[in-house]
Amino acid sequence: MTVEVDRERCAGTGGCVFAAPGVFDQNPEDGRVVVLDPEPGPALRDEVREAAEVCPVQAIRLSA
Ligand code: SF4
């Protein structure tokens, strides 16, 4: 799985960080999403999907 984010679109809600803290973080300066692990393994798949689902602005894009 590959994770891409649109930092311009990100609203800084932190939902993705809460759902998948090993994969997402927030930049301390602007609060926008930072991807810690752009290719998370199978064990993280469910939480990464959850992160994408809770994002209110659809800033997270996943590909297989
Ligand atoms: S859930 Fe979406 S809007 Fe919120 S911090 Fe993550 S990418 Fe940004």
Residues whose N, C-alpha, C, O or C-beta is under 5 A from the ligand:
A	BS01	SF4	C10 A11 G12 T13 G14 G15 C16 G31 V33 A51 V54 C55 P56 V57 A59
